[in-house]
């Protein structure tokens, strides 16, 4: 293996940080939207539901290209200097994780909405309490939504390469490192990095599942 284990650890930590931040950002907007849409009547959510489900198949390279255009020097946000930074990668990966989290949350809430609303309203509760109860009662499927969002973020390579540039010790993450080592013919290094990526994903998913069950 050509890469030092210290560098592999640094790359893994960056991958975890970028994907974790992207998942949290996507959840900040995706969870409330999914709960709200799932509680709406069918006619009131069909259009948004189609868009969210279609967004689950959004090509990462298209998202990367969009952010490259926005953040490049000639783009509308070029003055922020975010291109080829970890923050640019967080934003791009959050866009990819968002439809996963919102869509799975919508599907989980939809099957519970009528019964929960009837119960809470019957006890004199408000619409806000209905939404809060739906969020709580759907906590286990929501854990799955968060795991799916994290998986979409940490396994992403196209957008990460375009907006991050795969700069060593700055924006290189596990997926881009695997591609680089494979292109160099260093298959042993690529396989080791792939194993680390799988390990990180399994550990984070296990933490989410245990947390969801205990809650």
TILUMMAR-579541 format. One line per field, with one value per residue (C-alpha): x, y, z; residue in one letter; residue number from 1. Coordinates in Angstrom, 3 decimals. Example, Ala and Ser with C-alpha at 12.3 -4.5 7.8 and 13.67 -1.06 7.14 Angstrom:
x [12.300; 13.670]
y [-4.500; -1.060]
z [7.800; 7.140]
type [a; s]
seq [1; 2]
END
This chain:
x [0.000; 1.509; -0.529; 0.538; -2.095; -1.887; -2.992; -5.747; -7.026; -6.948; -8.887; -11.414; -11.937; -12.566; -15.004; -16.907; -16.951; -18.137; -20.782; -21.955; -22.315; -24.124; -26.539; -27.286; -27.866; -30.156; -32.037; -32.532; -34.724; -35.715; -37.264; -39.716; -40.637; -41.204; -43.379; -45.411; -45.941; -46.746; -49.474; -51.085; -54.009; -53.006; -53.854; -51.835; -48.610; -48.577; -46.502; -43.915; -43.821; -42.994; -40.207; -38.696; -38.803; -37.287; -34.601; -33.453; -32.018; -30.453; -27.105; -24.268; -22.210; -25.095; -25.232; -21.463; -21.621; -24.347; -22.329; -19.186; -21.058; -22.411; -19.107; -16.591; -15.001; -17.358; -20.406; -22.896; -21.335; -17.727; -16.818; -17.307; -14.269; -15.923; -14.918; -12.448; -13.181; -14.772; -17.738; -18.528; -18.532; -20.881; -23.352; -23.300; -23.684; -26.481; -28.439; -28.012; -28.989; -31.990; -34.470; -33.534; -34.294; -37.390; -38.790; -38.366; -39.764; -42.782; -43.438; -43.153; -45.429; -48.035; -49.175; -49.572; -50.972; -54.704; -54.690; -52.375; -54.315; -57.597; -56.129; -54.396; -57.317; -59.676; -57.601; -57.800; -54.348; -53.238; -51.903; -48.392; -48.839; -50.062; -46.833; -44.684; -46.460; -46.057; -42.334; -42.038; -44.149; -42.120; -38.736; -37.588; -38.295; -36.711; -33.525; -33.568; -34.030; -31.003; -28.947; -29.940; -29.023; -25.648; -25.007; -25.769; -23.401; -20.406; -20.504; -20.664; -17.723; -18.845; -19.889; -17.110; -14.509; -15.961; -16.432; -13.676; -10.943; -9.507; -6.753; -4.434; -4.669; -7.518; -10.487; -9.516; -12.088; -12.322; -14.297; -12.051; -8.975; -10.244; -10.673; -7.208; -5.451; -7.291; -6.211; -2.621; -2.835; -2.454; -5.215; -4.059; -4.402; -7.756; -9.107; -7.865; -9.524; -12.721; -12.682; -12.266; -15.199; -17.407; -16.321; -17.128; -20.543; -21.353; -20.292; -22.341; -25.374; -25.080; -24.916; -28.045; -29.948; -29.000; -29.867; -33.248; -34.113; -33.127; -35.060]
y [0.000; 3.318; 5.559; 5.972; 4.954; 8.431; 9.917; 7.320; 8.353; 12.002; 11.248; 9.119; 11.850; 14.407; 12.061; 11.559; 15.278; 16.328; 13.601; 14.125; 17.879; 17.357; 14.897; 17.268; 20.151; 18.040; 16.780; 20.328; 21.036; 17.537; 16.244; 19.141; 19.135; 15.383; 15.493; 18.418; 16.900; 13.491; 15.036; 16.769; 15.349; 13.329; 16.087; 18.577; 16.573; 14.720; 17.278; 17.674; 13.914; 13.347; 15.937; 14.428; 10.871; 11.980; 13.819; 10.519; 9.705; 13.119; 12.627; 13.709; 15.098; 17.423; 18.696; 19.147; 21.038; 23.317; 24.188; 24.642; 27.201; 28.966; 29.019; 29.595; 33.022; 33.978; 32.590; 34.523; 33.256; 33.278; 36.074; 33.769; 31.724; 28.402; 26.406; 23.585; 23.714; 21.160; 23.513; 23.348; 19.571; 19.746; 21.877; 19.597; 16.430; 17.998; 18.563; 14.875; 13.704; 16.043; 14.164; 10.880; 12.205; 14.176; 11.428; 8.582; 10.760; 11.627; 7.933; 7.045; 9.848; 9.349; 5.947; 7.299; 10.754; 10.030; 7.979; 10.324; 13.419; 11.855; 10.880; 14.190; 16.288; 14.150; 14.983; 18.693; 19.002; 21.571; 21.029; 21.693; 18.917; 16.647; 17.259; 16.745; 13.470; 12.297; 13.026; 11.010; 8.073; 7.857; 7.966; 4.497; 5.024; 8.462; 6.790; 4.813; 8.083; 9.592; 6.484; 6.670; 10.346; 9.703; 6.825; 9.037; 11.695; 9.594; 7.394; 10.336; 10.879; 12.900; 16.130; 15.831; 15.701; 18.629; 21.072; 19.731; 19.095; 16.108; 18.257; 16.292; 17.243; 19.647; 18.161; 14.549; 12.108; 8.334; 8.046; 10.376; 8.695; 5.272; 6.599; 8.182; 5.059; 2.897; 5.159; 4.937; 1.147; 0.951; -1.610; -2.596; 0.989; 1.355; -1.805; -0.710; 2.693; 0.989; -1.204; 1.870; 3.523; 0.495; 0.377; 4.031; 3.628; 0.528; 2.150; 5.315; 3.293; 1.093; 4.168; 5.589; 2.302; 1.867; 5.504; 5.138; 1.963; 3.411; 6.607]
z [0.000; -1.117; 1.187; 4.805; 7.328; 8.866; 5.530; 5.191; 8.621; 7.606; 4.416; 6.326; 8.919; 6.195; 4.447; 7.687; 8.450; 4.991; 4.701; 8.293; 7.826; 4.517; 6.145; 9.017; 6.613; 4.442; 7.512; 8.782; 5.771; 4.664; 7.892; 8.426; 4.745; 4.710; 7.828; 6.507; 3.050; 4.522; 6.642; 3.667; 1.654; -1.397; -3.868; -1.894; -2.013; -5.341; -7.248; -4.518; -4.006; -7.666; -7.521; -4.367; -5.671; -8.972; -7.015; -5.512; -8.928; -9.464; -11.292; -8.971; -11.855; -12.753; -9.172; -9.217; -12.492; -11.143; -8.041; -10.141; -12.226; -9.132; -7.222; -10.024; -10.362; -13.180; -11.350; -9.225; -5.966; -7.102; -4.731; -1.753; -2.708; -1.893; -4.966; -4.216; -0.489; 1.856; 2.311; -1.401; -1.106; 1.883; -0.076; -3.124; -1.060; 0.985; -2.222; -3.080; 0.422; 0.730; -1.521; 0.165; 3.645; 2.682; 0.452; 2.939; 5.723; 3.586; 2.889; 6.587; 7.781; 5.071; 6.383; 9.937; 9.276; 9.340; 12.533; 14.417; 13.370; 14.466; 17.840; 18.588; 17.416; 19.462; 22.534; 21.762; 20.227; 17.669; 14.163; 15.439; 17.977; 15.188; 13.247; 16.344; 17.126; 13.548; 13.754; 16.973; 15.816; 12.591; 14.330; 13.246; 9.527; 9.876; 11.125; 7.878; 5.983; 7.727; 6.996; 3.322; 3.206; 4.817; 2.434; -0.550; 0.762; 1.767; -1.348; -3.751; -6.109; -9.149; -7.467; -4.877; -7.628; -9.581; -6.696; -4.436; -6.963; -5.040; -3.523; -1.258; 2.435; 1.626; -0.242; -0.906; 0.469; 0.397; -2.839; -4.822; -3.327; -4.472; -8.018; -7.990; -6.695; -9.229; -12.094; -10.850; -10.890; -7.094; -6.631; -3.140; -1.940; -3.702; -2.056; 1.361; 0.961; -0.188; 2.899; 5.104; 3.322; 3.923; 7.547; 8.175; 6.541; 8.609; 11.882; 11.297; 10.216; 13.301; 15.536; 13.902; 14.263; 17.931; 18.655; 16.952; 18.840; 22.202; 21.588]
type [x; x; x; x; x; x; x; x; x; x; x; x; x; x; x; x; x; x; x; x; x; x; x; x; x; x; x; x; x; x; x; x; x; x; x; x; x; x; x; x; x; x; x; x; x; x; x; x; x; x; x; x; x; x; x; x; x; x; x; x; x; x; x; x; x; x; x; x; x; x; x; x; x; x; x; x; x; x; x; x; x; x; x; x; x; x; x; x; x; x; x; x; x; x; x; x; x; x; x; x; x; x; x; x; x; x; x; x; x; x; x; x; x; x; x; x; x; x; x; x; x; x; x; x; x; x; x; x; x; x; x; x; x; x; x; x; x; x; x; x; x; x; x; x; x; x; x; x; x; x; x; x; x; x; x; x; x; x; x; x; x; x; x; x; x; x; x; x; x; x; x; x; x; x; x; x; x; x; x; x; x; x; x; x; x; x; x; x; x; x; x; x; x; x; x; x; x; x; x; x; x; x; x; x; x; x; x; x; x; x; x; x; x; x; x]
seq [1; 2; 3; 4; 5; 6; 7; 8; 9; 10; 11; 12; 13; 14; 15; 16; 17; 18; 19; 20; 21; 22; 23; 24; 25; 26; 27; 28; 29; 30; 31; 32; 33; 34; 35; 36; 37; 38; 39; 40; 41; 42; 43; 44; 45; 46; 47; 48; 49; 50; 51; 52; 53; 54; 55; 56; 57; 58; 59; 60; 61; 62; 63; 64; 65; 66; 67; 68; 69; 70; 71; 72; 73; 74; 75; 76; 77; 78; 79; 80; 81; 82; 83; 84; 85; 86; 87; 88; 89; 90; 91; 92; 93; 94; 95; 96; 97; 98; 99; 100; 101; 102; 103; 104; 105; 106; 107; 108; 109; 110; 111; 112; 113; 114; 115; 116; 117; 118; 119; 120; 121; 122; 123; 124; 125; 126; 127; 128; 129; 130; 131; 132; 133; 134; 135; 136; 137; 138; 139; 140; 141; 142; 143; 144; 145; 146; 147; 148; 149; 150; 151; 152; 153; 154; 155; 156; 157; 158; 159; 160; 161; 162; 163; 164; 165; 166; 167; 168; 169; 170; 171; 172; 173; 174; 175; 176; 177; 178; 179; 180; 181; 182; 183; 184; 185; 186; 187; 188; 189; 190; 191; 192; 193; 194; 195; 196; 197; 198; 199; 200; 201; 202; 203; 204; 205; 206; 207; 208; 209; 210; 211; 212; 213; 214; 215]
END
